[in-house]
Amino acid sequence: MTRDQFVQQLAMMLRDLPRGTAADLNECMVAYWNGSELVFAFLCERGTDAIEEDFDIDDYVWEDWQPAFENWIASPVFSNRKEVLAWLSDAPPHEAGV
């Protein structure tokens, strides 16, 4: 599986799920659909399970985590994240900047 195939498949899954749903990629990473694009994020190391910072799934990340991402695609795990839903609810409409 290529990085682009993974991103496309993950985006397709998340677009079809309720707002605020995140893909629990592993114990330290999630991804969610923000209404216009896929967002990857690291979870807080302090054990709070809170989202700490966004990241780009560049070649470096893909090479290091490809087996884990492919395993996730084979057995996807999702969760409802109230913080993501709150962010999406507070965001202006996508067309607002047009």
mmCIF file as gemmi writes it, N, C-alpha and C atoms, coordinates in Angstrom:
data_model
loop_
_atom_site.group_PDB
_atom_site.id
_atom_site.type_symbol
_atom_site.label_atom_id
_atom_site.label_alt_id
_atom_site.label_comp_id
_atom_site.label_asym_id
_atom_site.label_entity_id
_atom_site.label_seq_id
_atom_site.pdbx_PDB_ins_code
_atom_site.Cartn_x
_atom_site.Cartn_y
_atom_site.Cartn_z
_atom_site.occupancy
_atom_site.B_iso_or_equiv
_atom_site.pdbx_formal_charge
_atom_site.auth_seq_id
_atom_site.auth_asym_id
_atom_site.pdbx_PDB_model_num
ATOM 1 N N . MET Axp A 1 ? 0.85 -1.172 0 1 0 ? 1 A 1
ATOM 2 C CA . MET Axp A 1 ? 0 0 0 1 0 ? 1 A 1
ATOM 3 C C . MET Axp A 1 ? 0.897 1.237 0 1 0 ? 1 A 1
ATOM 4 N N . THR Axp A 2 ? 0.543 2.198 -0.81 1 0 ? 2 A 1
ATOM 5 C CA . THR Axp A 2 ? 1.294 3.448 -0.837 1 0 ? 2 A 1
ATOM 6 C C . THR Axp A 2 ? 0.709 4.428 0.179 1 0 ? 2 A 1
ATOM 7 N N . ARG Axp A 3 ? 1.465 5.471 0.459 1 0 ? 3 A 1
ATOM 8 C CA . ARG Axp A 3 ? 0.979 6.51 1.371 1 0 ? 3 A 1
ATOM 9 C C . ARG Axp A 3 ? -0.301 7.133 0.828 1 0 ? 3 A 1
ATOM 10 N N . ASP Axp A 4 ? -0.32 7.448 -0.471 1 0 ? 4 A 1
ATOM 11 C CA . ASP Axp A 4 ? -1.508 8.065 -1.067 1 0 ? 4 A 1
ATOM 12 C C . ASP Axp A 4 ? -2.726 7.15 -0.984 1 0 ? 4 A 1
ATOM 13 N N . GLN Axp A 5 ? -2.535 5.855 -1.201 1 0 ? 5 A 1
ATOM 14 C CA . GLN Axp A 5 ? -3.651 4.91 -1.096 1 0 ? 5 A 1
ATOM 15 C C . GLN Axp A 5 ? -4.189 4.873 0.332 1 0 ? 5 A 1
ATOM 16 N N . PHE Axp A 6 ? -3.281 4.863 1.302 1 0 ? 6 A 1
ATOM 17 C CA . PHE Axp A 6 ? -3.695 4.859 2.703 1 0 ? 6 A 1
ATOM 18 C C . PHE Axp A 6 ? -4.497 6.111 3.035 1 0 ? 6 A 1
ATOM 19 N N . VAL Axp A 7 ? -3.978 7.266 2.648 1 0 ? 7 A 1
ATOM 20 C CA . VAL Axp A 7 ? -4.644 8.534 2.945 1 0 ? 7 A 1
ATOM 21 C C . VAL Axp A 7 ? -6.016 8.582 2.277 1 0 ? 7 A 1
ATOM 22 N N . GLN Axp A 8 ? -6.109 8.155 1.027 1 0 ? 8 A 1
ATOM 23 C CA . GLN Axp A 8 ? -7.397 8.162 0.32 1 0 ? 8 A 1
ATOM 24 C C . GLN Axp A 8 ? -8.406 7.243 0.993 1 0 ? 8 A 1
ATOM 25 N N . GLN Axp A 9 ? -7.974 6.044 1.355 1 0 ? 9 A 1
ATOM 26 C CA . GLN Axp A 9 ? -8.887 5.09 1.979 1 0 ? 9 A 1
ATOM 27 C C . GLN Axp A 9 ? -9.34 5.583 3.357 1 0 ? 9 A 1
ATOM 28 N N . LEU Axp A 10 ? -8.416 6.119 4.128 1 0 ? 10 A 1
ATOM 29 C CA . LEU Axp A 10 ? -8.752 6.637 5.451 1 0 ? 10 A 1
ATOM 30 C C . LEU Axp A 10 ? -9.706 7.823 5.343 1 0 ? 10 A 1
ATOM 31 N N . ALA Axp A 11 ? -9.435 8.732 4.427 1 0 ? 11 A 1
ATOM 32 C CA . ALA Axp A 11 ? -10.314 9.895 4.237 1 0 ? 11 A 1
ATOM 33 C C . ALA Axp A 11 ? -11.715 9.454 3.843 1 0 ? 11 A 1
ATOM 34 N N . MET Axp A 12 ? -11.812 8.474 2.965 1 0 ? 12 A 1
ATOM 35 C CA . MET Axp A 12 ? -13.117 7.977 2.533 1 0 ? 12 A 1
ATOM 36 C C . MET Axp A 12 ? -13.899 7.41 3.724 1 0 ? 12 A 1
ATOM 37 N N . MET Axp A 13 ? -13.223 6.663 4.581 1 0 ? 13 A 1
ATOM 38 C CA . MET Axp A 13 ? -13.889 6.093 5.756 1 0 ? 13 A 1
ATOM 39 C C . MET Axp A 13 ? -14.385 7.196 6.689 1 0 ? 13 A 1
ATOM 40 N N . LEU Axp A 14 ? -13.519 8.148 7.002 1 0 ? 14 A 1
ATOM 41 C CA . LEU Axp A 14 ? -13.871 9.183 7.972 1 0 ? 14 A 1
ATOM 42 C C . LEU Axp A 14 ? -14.953 10.123 7.46 1 0 ? 14 A 1
ATOM 43 N N . ARG Axp A 15 ? -14.976 10.395 6.166 1 0 ? 15 A 1
ATOM 44 C CA . ARG Axp A 15 ? -16.019 11.272 5.61 1 0 ? 15 A 1
ATOM 45 C C . ARG Axp A 15 ? -17.405 10.682 5.804 1 0 ? 15 A 1
ATOM 46 N N . ASP Axp A 16 ? -17.484 9.355 5.86 1 0 ? 16 A 1
ATOM 47 C CA . ASP Axp A 16 ? -18.777 8.678 5.989 1 0 ? 16 A 1
ATOM 48 C C . ASP Axp A 16 ? -19.225 8.497 7.441 1 0 ? 16 A 1
ATOM 49 N N . LEU Axp A 17 ? -18.397 8.874 8.396 1 0 ? 17 A 1
ATOM 50 C CA . LEU Axp A 17 ? -18.717 8.697 9.814 1 0 ? 17 A 1
ATOM 51 C C . LEU Axp A 17 ? -19.174 10.022 10.425 1 0 ? 17 A 1
ATOM 52 N N . PRO Axp A 18 ? -19.822 9.981 11.584 1 0 ? 18 A 1
ATOM 53 C CA . PRO Axp A 18 ? -20.293 11.219 12.223 1 0 ? 18 A 1
ATOM 54 C C . PRO Axp A 18 ? -19.144 12.184 12.53 1 0 ? 18 A 1
ATOM 55 N N . ARG Axp A 19 ? -19.463 13.472 12.526 1 0 ? 19 A 1
ATOM 56 C CA . ARG Axp A 19 ? -18.466 14.491 12.884 1 0 ? 19 A 1
ATOM 57 C C . ARG Axp A 19 ? -17.912 14.199 14.269 1 0 ? 19 A 1
ATOM 58 N N . GLY Axp A 20 ? -16.631 14.444 14.435 1 0 ? 20 A 1
ATOM 59 C CA . GLY Axp A 20 ? -15.986 14.201 15.721 1 0 ? 20 A 1
ATOM 60 C C . GLY Axp A 20 ? -15.404 12.813 15.851 1 0 ? 20 A 1
ATOM 61 N N . THR Axp A 21 ? -15.596 11.973 14.835 1 0 ? 21 A 1
ATOM 62 C CA . THR Axp A 21 ? -15.043 10.626 14.865 1 0 ? 21 A 1
ATOM 63 C C . THR Axp A 21 ? -13.582 10.677 14.447 1 0 ? 21 A 1
ATOM 64 N N . ALA Axp A 22 ? -12.752 9.963 15.175 1 0 ? 22 A 1
ATOM 65 C CA . ALA Axp A 22 ? -11.325 9.888 14.861 1 0 ? 22 A 1
ATOM 66 C C . ALA Axp A 22 ? -10.938 8.442 14.611 1 0 ? 22 A 1
ATOM 67 N N . ALA Axp A 23 ? -9.972 8.272 13.741 1 0 ? 23 A 1
ATOM 68 C CA . ALA Axp A 23 ? -9.365 6.966 13.519 1 0 ? 23 A 1
ATOM 69 C C . ALA Axp A 23 ? -8.246 6.824 14.543 1 0 ? 23 A 1
ATOM 70 N N . ASP Axp A 24 ? -8.345 5.83 15.396 1 0 ? 24 A 1
ATOM 71 C CA . ASP Axp A 24 ? -7.308 5.585 16.403 1 0 ? 24 A 1
ATOM 72 C C . ASP Axp A 24 ? -6.224 4.731 15.753 1 0 ? 24 A 1
ATOM 73 N N . LEU Axp A 25 ? -5.246 5.384 15.136 1 0 ? 25 A 1
ATOM 74 C CA . LEU Axp A 25 ? -4.243 4.693 14.333 1 0 ? 25 A 1
ATOM 75 C C . LEU Axp A 25 ? -3.32 3.831 15.174 1 0 ? 25 A 1
ATOM 76 N N . ASN Axp A 26 ? -2.99 4.277 16.359 1 0 ? 26 A 1
ATOM 77 C CA . ASN Axp A 26 ? -2.232 3.504 17.34 1 0 ? 26 A 1
ATOM 78 C C . ASN Axp A 26 ? -2.326 4.232 18.674 1 0 ? 26 A 1
ATOM 79 N N . GLU Axp A 27 ? -1.495 3.86 19.63 1 0 ? 27 A 1
ATOM 80 C CA . GLU Axp A 27 ? -1.61 4.449 20.967 1 0 ? 27 A 1
ATOM 81 C C . GLU Axp A 27 ? -1.156 5.906 21.032 1 0 ? 27 A 1
ATOM 82 N N . CYS Axp A 28 ? -0.521 6.405 19.98 1 0 ? 28 A 1
ATOM 83 C CA . CYS Axp A 28 ? -0.035 7.787 20.038 1 0 ? 28 A 1
ATOM 84 C C . CYS Axp A 28 ? -0.463 8.648 18.851 1 0 ? 28 A 1
ATOM 85 N N . MET Axp A 29 ? -1.282 8.118 17.935 1 0 ? 29 A 1
ATOM 86 C CA . MET Axp A 29 ? -1.699 8.881 16.755 1 0 ? 29 A 1
ATOM 87 C C . MET Axp A 29 ? -3.162 8.653 16.423 1 0 ? 29 A 1
ATOM 88 N N . VAL Axp A 30 ? -3.81 9.731 15.986 1 0 ? 30 A 1
ATOM 89 C CA . VAL Axp A 30 ? -5.179 9.66 15.48 1 0 ? 30 A 1
ATOM 90 C C . VAL Axp A 30 ? -5.248 10.459 14.183 1 0 ? 30 A 1
ATOM 91 N N . ALA Axp A 31 ? -6.353 10.293 13.484 1 0 ? 31 A 1
ATOM 92 C CA . ALA Axp A 31 ? -6.642 11.109 12.306 1 0 ? 31 A 1
ATOM 93 C C . ALA Axp A 31 ? -8.132 11.407 12.325 1 0 ? 31 A 1
ATOM 94 N N . TYR Axp A 32 ? -8.507 12.574 11.801 1 0 ? 32 A 1
ATOM 95 C CA . TYR Axp A 32 ? -9.924 12.931 11.715 1 0 ? 32 A 1
ATOM 96 C C . TYR Axp A 32 ? -10.155 13.775 10.476 1 0 ? 32 A 1
ATOM 97 N N . TRP Axp A 33 ? -11.413 13.818 10.043 1 0 ? 33 A 1
ATOM 98 C CA . TRP Axp A 33 ? -11.824 14.61 8.883 1 0 ? 33 A 1
ATOM 99 C C . TRP Axp A 33 ? -12.329 15.945 9.404 1 0 ? 33 A 1
ATOM 100 N N . ASN Axp A 34 ? -11.727 17.053 8.949 1 0 ? 34 A 1
ATOM 101 C CA . ASN Axp A 34 ? -12.123 18.369 9.466 1 0 ? 34 A 1
ATOM 102 C C . ASN Axp A 34 ? -13.186 19.055 8.614 1 0 ? 34 A 1
ATOM 103 N N . GLY Axp A 35 ? -13.754 18.327 7.687 1 0 ? 35 A 1
ATOM 104 C CA . GLY Axp A 35 ? -14.775 18.89 6.807 1 0 ? 35 A 1
ATOM 105 C C . GLY Axp A 35 ? -14.26 19.175 5.418 1 0 ? 35 A 1
ATOM 106 N N . SER Axp A 36 ? -12.931 19.302 5.292 1 0 ? 36 A 1
ATOM 107 C CA . SER Axp A 36 ? -12.351 19.54 3.974 1 0 ? 36 A 1
ATOM 108 C C . SER Axp A 36 ? -11.085 18.736 3.723 1 0 ? 36 A 1
ATOM 109 N N . GLU Axp A 37 ? -10.453 18.242 4.782 1 0 ? 37 A 1
ATOM 110 C CA . GLU Axp A 37 ? -9.24 17.451 4.597 1 0 ? 37 A 1
ATOM 111 C C . GLU Axp A 37 ? -8.993 16.555 5.81 1 0 ? 37 A 1
ATOM 112 N N . LEU Axp A 38 ? -8.112 15.605 5.598 1 0 ? 38 A 1
ATOM 113 C CA . LEU Axp A 38 ? -7.717 14.675 6.645 1 0 ? 38 A 1
ATOM 114 C C . LEU Axp A 38 ? -6.647 15.331 7.513 1 0 ? 38 A 1
ATOM 115 N N . VAL Axp A 39 ? -6.798 15.216 8.823 1 0 ? 39 A 1
ATOM 116 C CA . VAL Axp A 39 ? -5.835 15.783 9.767 1 0 ? 39 A 1
ATOM 117 C C . VAL Axp A 39 ? -5.255 14.637 10.59 1 0 ? 39 A 1
ATOM 118 N N . PHE Axp A 40 ? -3.928 14.56 10.646 1 0 ? 40 A 1
ATOM 119 C CA . PHE Axp A 40 ? -3.236 13.585 11.483 1 0 ? 40 A 1
ATOM 120 C C . PHE Axp A 40 ? -2.736 14.309 12.724 1 0 ? 40 A 1
ATOM 121 N N . ALA Axp A 41 ? -2.812 13.646 13.887 1 0 ? 41 A 1
ATOM 122 C CA . ALA Axp A 41 ? -2.397 14.302 15.126 1 0 ? 41 A 1
ATOM 123 C C . ALA Axp A 41 ? -1.782 13.298 16.096 1 0 ? 41 A 1
ATOM 124 N N . PHE Axp A 42 ? -0.808 13.794 16.846 1 0 ? 42 A 1
ATOM 125 C CA . PHE Axp A 42 ? -0.214 13.019 17.929 1 0 ? 42 A 1
ATOM 126 C C . PHE Axp A 42 ? -1.052 13.21 19.184 1 0 ? 42 A 1
ATOM 127 N N . LEU Axp A 43 ? -1.103 12.17 20.009 1 0 ? 43 A 1
ATOM 128 C CA . LEU Axp A 43 ? -1.783 12.258 21.297 1 0 ? 43 A 1
ATOM 129 C C . LEU Axp A 43 ? -0.79 12.683 22.371 1 0 ? 43 A 1
ATOM 130 N N . CYS Axp A 44 ? -1.291 13.289 23.403 1 0 ? 44 A 1
ATOM 131 C CA . CYS Axp A 44 ? -0.492 13.772 24.521 1 0 ? 44 A 1
ATOM 132 C C . CYS Axp A 44 ? 0.22 12.604 25.202 1 0 ? 44 A 1
ATOM 133 N N . GLU Axp A 45 ? 1.472 12.801 25.538 1 0 ? 45 A 1
ATOM 134 C CA . GLU Axp A 45 ? 2.248 11.748 26.198 1 0 ? 45 A 1
ATOM 135 C C . GLU Axp A 45 ? 1.93 11.616 27.682 1 0 ? 45 A 1
ATOM 136 N N . ARG Axp A 46 ? 1.202 12.551 28.234 1 0 ? 46 A 1
ATOM 137 C CA . ARG Axp A 46 ? 0.924 12.537 29.674 1 0 ? 46 A 1
ATOM 138 C C . ARG Axp A 46 ? -0.202 11.577 30.055 1 0 ? 46 A 1
ATOM 139 N N . GLY Axp A 47 ? -0.663 10.786 29.114 1 0 ? 47 A 1
ATOM 140 C CA . GLY Axp A 47 ? -1.684 9.805 29.428 1 0 ? 47 A 1
ATOM 141 C C . GLY Axp A 47 ? -3.097 10.345 29.464 1 0 ? 47 A 1
ATOM 142 N N . THR Axp A 48 ? -3.295 11.57 29.01 1 0 ? 48 A 1
ATOM 143 C CA . THR Axp A 48 ? -4.636 12.15 29.037 1 0 ? 48 A 1
ATOM 144 C C . THR Axp A 48 ? -5.456 11.751 27.822 1 0 ? 48 A 1
ATOM 145 N N . ASP Axp A 49 ? -4.807 11.203 26.807 1 0 ? 49 A 1
ATOM 146 C CA . ASP Axp A 49 ? -5.461 10.808 25.558 1 0 ? 49 A 1
ATOM 147 C C . ASP Axp A 49 ? -5.942 12.028 24.764 1 0 ? 49 A 1
ATOM 148 N N . ALA Axp A 50 ? -5.489 13.216 25.159 1 0 ? 50 A 1
ATOM 149 C CA . ALA Axp A 50 ? -5.861 14.441 24.444 1 0 ? 50 A 1
ATOM 150 C C . ALA Axp A 50 ? -4.983 14.603 23.205 1 0 ? 50 A 1
ATOM 151 N N . ILE Axp A 51 ? -5.518 15.272 22.215 1 0 ? 51 A 1
ATOM 152 C CA . ILE Axp A 51 ? -4.741 15.549 21.01 1 0 ? 51 A 1
ATOM 153 C C . ILE Axp A 51 ? -3.751 16.658 21.324 1 0 ? 51 A 1
ATOM 154 N N . GLU Axp A 52 ? -2.48 16.42 20.989 1 0 ? 52 A 1
ATOM 155 C CA . GLU Axp A 52 ? -1.433 17.381 21.329 1 0 ? 52 A 1
ATOM 156 C C . GLU Axp A 52 ? -1.058 18.271 20.147 1 0 ? 52 A 1
ATOM 157 N N . GLU Axp A 53 ? -0.735 17.677 18.988 1 0 ? 53 A 1
ATOM 158 C CA . GLU Axp A 53 ? -0.363 18.503 17.847 1 0 ? 53 A 1
ATOM 159 C C . GLU Axp A 53 ? -0.6 17.758 16.539 1 0 ? 53 A 1
ATOM 160 N N . ASP Axp A 54 ? -0.922 18.528 15.511 1 0 ? 54 A 1
ATOM 161 C CA . ASP Axp A 54 ? -1.111 17.976 14.173 1 0 ? 54 A 1
ATOM 162 C C . ASP Axp A 54 ? 0.245 17.684 13.544 1 0 ? 54 A 1
ATOM 163 N N . PHE Axp A 55 ? 0.251 16.776 12.584 1 0 ? 55 A 1
ATOM 164 C CA . PHE Axp A 55 ? 1.473 16.511 11.832 1 0 ? 55 A 1
ATOM 165 C C . PHE Axp A 55 ? 1.113 16.134 10.408 1 0 ? 55 A 1
ATOM 166 N N . ASP Axp A 56 ? 2.085 16.286 9.516 1 0 ? 56 A 1
ATOM 167 C CA . ASP Axp A 56 ? 1.928 15.876 8.124 1 0 ? 56 A 1
ATOM 168 C C . ASP Axp A 56 ? 2.435 14.459 7.977 1 0 ? 56 A 1
ATOM 169 N N . ILE Axp A 57 ? 1.727 13.663 7.207 1 0 ? 57 A 1
ATOM 170 C CA . ILE Axp A 57 ? 2.162 12.291 6.969 1 0 ? 57 A 1
ATOM 171 C C . ILE Axp A 57 ? 3.112 12.303 5.768 1 0 ? 57 A 1
ATOM 172 N N . ASP Axp A 58 ? 4.321 12.776 6.018 1 0 ? 58 A 1
ATOM 173 C CA . ASP Axp A 58 ? 5.323 12.871 4.965 1 0 ? 58 A 1
ATOM 174 C C . ASP Axp A 58 ? 6.019 11.522 4.79 1 0 ? 58 A 1
ATOM 175 N N . ASP Axp A 59 ? 7.01 11.488 3.914 1 0 ? 59 A 1
ATOM 176 C CA . ASP Axp A 59 ? 7.718 10.236 3.642 1 0 ? 59 A 1
ATOM 177 C C . ASP Axp A 59 ? 8.35 9.652 4.899 1 0 ? 59 A 1
ATOM 178 N N . TYR Axp A 60 ? 8.908 10.507 5.739 1 0 ? 60 A 1
ATOM 179 C CA . TYR Axp A 60 ? 9.561 10.041 6.96 1 0 ? 60 A 1
ATOM 180 C C . TYR Axp A 60 ? 8.567 9.326 7.87 1 0 ? 60 A 1
ATOM 181 N N . VAL Axp A 61 ? 7.442 9.946 8.127 1 0 ? 61 A 1
ATOM 182 C CA . VAL Axp A 61 ? 6.416 9.34 8.986 1 0 ? 61 A 1
ATOM 183 C C . VAL Axp A 61 ? 5.893 8.062 8.345 1 0 ? 61 A 1
ATOM 184 N N . TRP Axp A 62 ? 5.618 8.108 7.043 1 0 ? 62 A 1
ATOM 185 C CA . TRP Axp A 62 ? 5.08 6.939 6.353 1 0 ? 62 A 1
ATOM 186 C C . TRP Axp A 62 ? 6.036 5.763 6.461 1 0 ? 62 A 1
ATOM 187 N N . GLU Axp A 63 ? 7.322 5.979 6.205 1 0 ? 63 A 1
ATOM 188 C CA . GLU Axp A 63 ? 8.29 4.879 6.253 1 0 ? 63 A 1
ATOM 189 C C . GLU Axp A 63 ? 8.372 4.263 7.643 1 0 ? 63 A 1
ATOM 190 N N . ASP Axp A 64 ? 8.354 5.089 8.669 1 0 ? 64 A 1
ATOM 191 C CA . ASP Axp A 64 ? 8.447 4.575 10.042 1 0 ? 64 A 1
ATOM 192 C C . ASP Axp A 64 ? 7.185 3.841 10.491 1 0 ? 64 A 1
ATOM 193 N N . TRP Axp A 65 ? 6.031 4.288 10.039 1 0 ? 65 A 1
ATOM 194 C CA . TRP Axp A 65 ? 4.768 3.777 10.565 1 0 ? 65 A 1
ATOM 195 C C . TRP Axp A 65 ? 3.955 2.965 9.562 1 0 ? 65 A 1
ATOM 196 N N . GLN Axp A 66 ? 4.473 2.732 8.369 1 0 ? 66 A 1
ATOM 197 C CA . GLN Axp A 66 ? 3.704 2.026 7.341 1 0 ? 66 A 1
ATOM 198 C C . GLN Axp A 66 ? 3.117 0.701 7.828 1 0 ? 66 A 1
ATOM 199 N N . PRO Axp A 67 ? 3.889 -0.184 8.48 1 0 ? 67 A 1
ATOM 200 C CA . PRO Axp A 67 ? 3.284 -1.447 8.94 1 0 ? 67 A 1
ATOM 201 C C . PRO Axp A 67 ? 2.111 -1.226 9.901 1 0 ? 67 A 1
ATOM 202 N N . ALA Axp A 68 ? 2.246 -0.271 10.812 1 0 ? 68 A 1
ATOM 203 C CA . ALA Axp A 68 ? 1.156 0.005 11.759 1 0 ? 68 A 1
ATOM 204 C C . ALA Axp A 68 ? -0.067 0.547 11.035 1 0 ? 68 A 1
ATOM 205 N N . PHE Axp A 69 ? 0.137 1.438 10.068 1 0 ? 69 A 1
ATOM 206 C CA . PHE Axp A 69 ? -0.982 1.997 9.311 1 0 ? 69 A 1
ATOM 207 C C . PHE Axp A 69 ? -1.678 0.915 8.484 1 0 ? 69 A 1
ATOM 208 N N . GLU Axp A 70 ? -0.903 0.021 7.884 1 0 ? 70 A 1
ATOM 209 C CA . GLU Axp A 70 ? -1.497 -1.073 7.105 1 0 ? 70 A 1
ATOM 210 C C . GLU Axp A 70 ? -2.27 -2.023 8.01 1 0 ? 70 A 1
ATOM 211 N N . ASN Axp A 71 ? -1.762 -2.29 9.202 1 0 ? 71 A 1
ATOM 212 C CA . ASN Axp A 71 ? -2.498 -3.122 10.167 1 0 ? 71 A 1
ATOM 213 C C . ASN Axp A 71 ? -3.798 -2.445 10.573 1 0 ? 71 A 1
ATOM 214 N N . TRP Axp A 72 ? -3.766 -1.124 10.733 1 0 ? 72 A 1
ATOM 215 C CA . TRP Axp A 72 ? -4.977 -0.399 11.099 1 0 ? 72 A 1
ATOM 216 C C . TRP Axp A 72 ? -6.025 -0.524 9.993 1 0 ? 72 A 1
ATOM 217 N N . ILE Axp A 73 ? -5.619 -0.385 8.742 1 0 ? 73 A 1
ATOM 218 C CA . ILE Axp A 73 ? -6.561 -0.513 7.617 1 0 ? 73 A 1
ATOM 219 C C . ILE Axp A 73 ? -7.216 -1.89 7.637 1 0 ? 73 A 1
ATOM 220 N N . ALA Axp A 74 ? -6.456 -2.917 8.005 1 0 ? 74 A 1
ATOM 221 C CA . ALA Axp A 74 ? -6.997 -4.281 8.049 1 0 ? 74 A 1
ATOM 222 C C . ALA Axp A 74 ? -8.013 -4.444 9.18 1 0 ? 74 A 1
ATOM 223 N N . SER Axp A 75 ? -7.837 -3.71 10.274 1 0 ? 75 A 1
ATOM 224 C CA . SER Axp A 75 ? -8.745 -3.775 11.431 1 0 ? 75 A 1
ATOM 225 C C . SER Axp A 75 ? -8.933 -2.37 11.996 1 0 ? 75 A 1
ATOM 226 N N . PRO Axp A 76 ? -9.73 -1.541 11.325 1 0 ? 76 A 1
ATOM 227 C CA . PRO Axp A 76 ? -9.861 -0.148 11.761 1 0 ? 76 A 1
ATOM 228 C C . PRO Axp A 76 ? -10.542 0.004 13.12 1 0 ? 76 A 1
ATOM 229 N N . VAL Axp A 77 ? -10.062 0.99 13.87 1 0 ? 77 A 1
ATOM 230 C CA . VAL Axp A 77 ? -10.617 1.326 15.179 1 0 ? 77 A 1
ATOM 231 C C . VAL Axp A 77 ? -10.921 2.825 15.173 1 0 ? 77 A 1
ATOM 232 N N . PHE Axp A 78 ? -12.134 3.176 15.581 1 0 ? 78 A 1
ATOM 233 C CA . PHE Axp A 78 ? -12.561 4.573 15.614 1 0 ? 78 A 1
ATOM 234 C C . PHE Axp A 78 ? -13.032 4.925 17.017 1 0 ? 78 A 1
ATOM 235 N N . SER Axp A 79 ? -12.993 6.21 17.318 1 0 ? 79 A 1
ATOM 236 C CA . SER Axp A 79 ? -13.55 6.696 18.58 1 0 ? 79 A 1
ATOM 237 C C . SER Axp A 79 ? -14.2 8.049 18.331 1 0 ? 79 A 1
ATOM 238 N N . ASN Axp A 80 ? -15.137 8.382 19.203 1 0 ? 80 A 1
ATOM 239 C CA . ASN Axp A 80 ? -15.759 9.698 19.139 1 0 ? 80 A 1
ATOM 240 C C . ASN Axp A 80 ? -14.969 10.601 20.07 1 0 ? 80 A 1
ATOM 241 N N . ARG Axp A 81 ? -14.452 11.683 19.537 1 0 ? 81 A 1
ATOM 242 C CA . ARG Axp A 81 ? -13.622 12.603 20.327 1 0 ? 81 A 1
ATOM 243 C C . ARG Axp A 81 ? -14.342 13.927 20.492 1 0 ? 81 A 1
ATOM 244 N N . LYS Axp A 82 ? -14.738 14.198 21.72 1 0 ? 82 A 1
ATOM 245 C CA . LYS Axp A 82 ? -15.482 15.431 22.004 1 0 ? 82 A 1
ATOM 246 C C . LYS Axp A 82 ? -14.681 16.674 21.645 1 0 ? 82 A 1
ATOM 247 N N . GLU Axp A 83 ? -13.352 16.633 21.829 1 0 ? 83 A 1
ATOM 248 C CA . GLU Axp A 83 ? -12.547 17.81 21.506 1 0 ? 83 A 1
ATOM 249 C C . GLU Axp A 83 ? -12.562 18.089 20.006 1 0 ? 83 A 1
ATOM 250 N N . VAL Axp A 84 ? -12.54 17.048 19.189 1 0 ? 84 A 1
ATOM 251 C CA . VAL Axp A 84 ? -12.603 17.239 17.736 1 0 ? 84 A 1
ATOM 252 C C . VAL Axp A 84 ? -13.964 17.809 17.353 1 0 ? 84 A 1
ATOM 253 N N . LEU Axp A 85 ? -15.019 17.259 17.907 1 0 ? 85 A 1
ATOM 254 C CA . LEU Axp A 85 ? -16.363 17.77 17.621 1 0 ? 85 A 1
ATOM 255 C C . LEU Axp A 85 ? -16.481 19.239 18.034 1 0 ? 85 A 1
ATOM 256 N N . ALA Axp A 86 ? -15.914 19.602 19.172 1 0 ? 86 A 1
ATOM 257 C CA . ALA Axp A 86 ? -15.954 20.999 19.626 1 0 ? 86 A 1
ATOM 258 C C . ALA Axp A 86 ? -15.188 21.902 18.669 1 0 ? 86 A 1
ATOM 259 N N . TRP Axp A 87 ? -14.02 21.463 18.211 1 0 ? 87 A 1
ATOM 260 C CA . TRP Axp A 87 ? -13.246 22.266 17.257 1 0 ? 87 A 1
ATOM 261 C C . TRP Axp A 87 ? -14.026 22.466 15.973 1 0 ? 87 A 1
ATOM 262 N N . LEU Axp A 88 ? -14.631 21.386 15.489 1 0 ? 88 A 1
ATOM 263 C CA . LEU Axp A 88 ? -15.376 21.467 14.23 1 0 ? 88 A 1
ATOM 264 C C . LEU Axp A 88 ? -16.618 22.335 14.382 1 0 ? 88 A 1
ATOM 265 N N . SER Axp A 89 ? -17.238 22.299 15.544 1 0 ? 89 A 1
ATOM 266 C CA . SER Axp A 89 ? -18.433 23.112 15.777 1 0 ? 89 A 1
ATOM 267 C C . SER Axp A 89 ? -18.098 24.598 15.871 1 0 ? 89 A 1
ATOM 268 N N . ASP Axp A 90 ? -16.899 24.92 16.362 1 0 ? 90 A 1
ATOM 269 C CA . ASP Axp A 90 ? -16.473 26.314 16.501 1 0 ? 90 A 1
ATOM 270 C C . ASP Axp A 90 ? -15.874 26.892 15.226 1 0 ? 90 A 1
ATOM 271 N N . ALA Axp A 91 ? -15.537 26.034 14.28 1 0 ? 91 A 1
ATOM 272 C CA . ALA Axp A 91 ? -14.886 26.498 13.047 1 0 ? 91 A 1
ATOM 273 C C . ALA Axp A 91 ? -15.885 27.23 12.16 1 0 ? 91 A 1
ATOM 274 N N . PRO Axp A 92 ? -15.415 28.271 11.453 1 0 ? 92 A 1
ATOM 275 C CA . PRO Axp A 92 ? -16.316 28.952 10.512 1 0 ? 92 A 1
ATOM 276 C C . PRO Axp A 92 ? -16.635 28.034 9.341 1 0 ? 92 A 1
ATOM 277 N N . PRO Axp A 93 ? -17.719 28.279 8.65 1 0 ? 93 A 1
ATOM 278 C CA . PRO Axp A 93 ? -18.034 27.459 7.476 1 0 ? 93 A 1
ATOM 279 C C . PRO Axp A 93 ? -16.885 27.5 6.472 1 0 ? 93 A 1
ATOM 280 N N . HIS Axp A 94 ? -16.706 26.417 5.752 1 0 ? 94 A 1
ATOM 281 C CA . HIS Axp A 94 ? -15.613 26.303 4.782 1 0 ? 94 A 1
ATOM 282 C C . HIS Axp A 94 ? -15.65 27.445 3.774 1 0 ? 94 A 1
ATOM 283 N N . GLU Axp A 95 ? -16.826 27.903 3.405 1 0 ? 95 A 1
ATOM 284 C CA . GLU Axp A 95 ? -16.973 28.944 2.396 1 0 ? 95 A 1
ATOM 285 C C . GLU Axp A 95 ? -16.729 30.341 2.963 1 0 ? 95 A 1
ATOM 286 N N . ALA Axp A 96 ? -16.558 30.472 4.265 1 0 ? 96 A 1
ATOM 287 C CA . ALA Axp A 96 ? -16.466 31.791 4.892 1 0 ? 96 A 1
ATOM 288 C C . ALA Axp A 96 ? -15.294 32.616 4.375 1 0 ? 96 A 1
ATOM 289 N N . GLY Axp A 97 ? -14.207 31.962 4.011 1 0 ? 97 A 1
ATOM 290 C CA . GLY Axp A 97 ? -13.038 32.693 3.536 1 0 ? 97 A 1
ATOM 291 C C . GLY Axp A 97 ? -13.06 32.988 2.059 1 0 ? 97 A 1
ATOM 292 N N . VAL Axp A 98 ? -14.1 32.59 1.363 1 0 ? 98 A 1
ATOM 293 C CA . VAL Axp A 98 ? -14.16 32.768 -0.091 1 0 ? 98 A 1
ATOM 294 C C . VAL Axp A 98 ? -14.596 34.159 -0.439 1 0 ? 98 A 1
